[in-house]
Amino acid sequence: MKRYYFIFTLLLFISCSRFKVDKLDSELIFSIPISESHSSVYYPKQFGIYHGIPSKVGISGDWLILSEPSEKKVKIFKDNELQTIIISENTTAKARDSEDPGKTKVISNNHLEIPGIIVAGNDDDFYVVSYTPSDLRVKPQRSKRKIEPVQTESTGFYKILHFDMKGNFLHLIGRRGLAELPFESIIWMDTDSDNRIWVLHRHLGELFLEEFANGKEIAMMNQKDCEKKLFKNANDTSDVSFISKCEYMYPSENGEDLILIGKVGKAPSKNEGDGYTFLYRKYVVMERASGKSTVIFNKLNDPEDYPYIPYEDNIFIWRTVDPGVVRFGIYTQAGDLVKSLQVELFGKKSNWRSLYASLSGNIYGVRVFNKNIEIYQWQ
């Protein structure tokens, strides 16, 4: 059976006018007030703009999970009504949530520090990225007036916490499945159709894609193995002046295949001076069971192409054709454009904090409007 894959690309100013464009309809699925009241969420406001709002929230049916980084809290809503609050044991935020006389459950968790992006599973569960600061340094700055202002720099690490919708803690996920090995930099994560969590991260400059089930690592692919699949027969590795590297690795929705994206560029010669010249990207699909790989795109040479997650049996390329219009081009395995889907962001564009898709194929948008955080879905 012929397979297709979805790849998202962020900024590509090319029109698909000769193909049919289907405009997707937006639906407001959640709206939560932003305030200090118990039933709402709280985000700091500076110069009239709310900040600290994570770009990815947990959505599963009528469940919504939001993180409050500044408050060190995670809040679980059902049908827009607050059900449970998970609060860090180390928080110094106001204890107003624990003083509420209502039915909201408040759970303290010693693993939670500063929560960030959240992804929902399909078994009444969710995962949250938690950041733990580990150090605070002061870096002197030089000045022509011999005044040395200081700049604070924080370092830390990430961990992934697994909860059920009742707020019960299930697993602490670390690198290589070991709780004592935190993540250095998490690039992306999501759950597949079997409720396994996939994490794309970077450690000591190298890219890794890890698959976890029940808190344990069950598979891993590193950057070197990715590059072997991408460039083992490629002419671009024969010239020593070319720089070929694995840029992204993503699983398919069912986890049976991996899509590997490599970027090829050219290092400057001694006469050319400093700089790096982008040449093209290459896309390969690898069947995990057999290890067989198939090239989707051999040379996509627009430097604005931004690889994103695959979805089902299609290739999906994200094109920003206007500041408020995103067009998704659907491509075949041969790289032929079939049709386009279009998402239009309404209202003030700066109110939109993120637009993203999940491995399950849902397209979501996070918007701040009229002192509310709103979640939209396009279909």
C-alpha positions, 0 to 999 in steps of 0.5 A: 500500500502506497504511503504518504507522510505529513511534514510541516514547514513554517515560512514558505512564501509560495502560492498553491493557487492552481490546486484546490484550497479547502479552508478549515473551520475554527471552533472555540473548544476551551475558554479559561479566564486569566485572573487571580481567582481560584477557578481561573489561571494566572499569568504575569502581565508586563506592559499590558501583555501576558507572558509565561504562557506555554505554547502547547497545552494538554487536550483530550476530549473535554479535558484541558490541562494548563501549566502556570510556570510562574506559580509552579502549578498545573491545572486540570479542567473539564468542560471549562471547570477546574477539577484539580491543581497540582502544585510544586512543594517548592512554590512560594506563590500564593496559597489561594488555591489550597484555601478554596472551600469548593470541590477542587482537589489540590495535590502537592508534588515534589517532582514538579518545579517550573511546568511548561508544555503539556501533551495529553495521552489517550488513556486519561493521562498527560505529560508535562515538561518540568524545568529545574534551575540548578545554578545562578551565575553573574556574568560581568559585561564590558562597557566603554565607560568602564562601568560593568553591569551584570547579567544573570544567567540561569542553568538547569535541566528538564524532566518529564512528569506523567500524571493521570487526569485525577492528578495522581503521579505515575512516572518520572521520565528521564533520559534513557529511561533513568530518572536520575538522568535529566534532559538537557534540551527538549525540542518536541514531544507527543504521544502516538496512537499506542499512548507511547511518549516520544521525546526529541531532545539534544544532549551534548550537542547531539540529537536523540529521539527516544520512545517511552512506555510506562516511564521506561525507554523502549527505543532510541535513535541517535543523530549518527544513526540518522545520518547513516540512513540519510546520507549513506548513498548520497553524493553530498557527503563526498565533498569534504566542503559539504556539511551534512547532518541530521536535523530532525527525527519524528515518529509516525502516528502509529510509531511504526515508521520514522521520518528523518530530515537532514540538512546539507550546507557548504562550508566556506573556503578560505577565500570566502571568509566566514559563513555557511551556505544552505543547499537543501534538505533531504527527507527519508522514511524508515520502517522500524521493523525492517530498517528499510528507508525510502526517500521522500524528498531528495533536495528541497532547496528553500532555506525557509522550509521548516520540517515538522511532524508526520501524520498518518500516510501523508506529507504535510508542508506548512506554508505561511502565505500571509501573517494570518494565513497558513496553508498546508500542502498535501504531498504524495511520496513522490513529492507531488502536491495534491491539494491544500488546506488553509487555516486563517487566524482572525482578530489581532495576530499578536493575540495568537501565541501558538499554532501547532498540530499533534501526531493524532492530526489535530490542529490547535491554536492558543489565543489570549483575548479579553482576559481569557486564554482560548483554545481553538481547533481547526477541522 
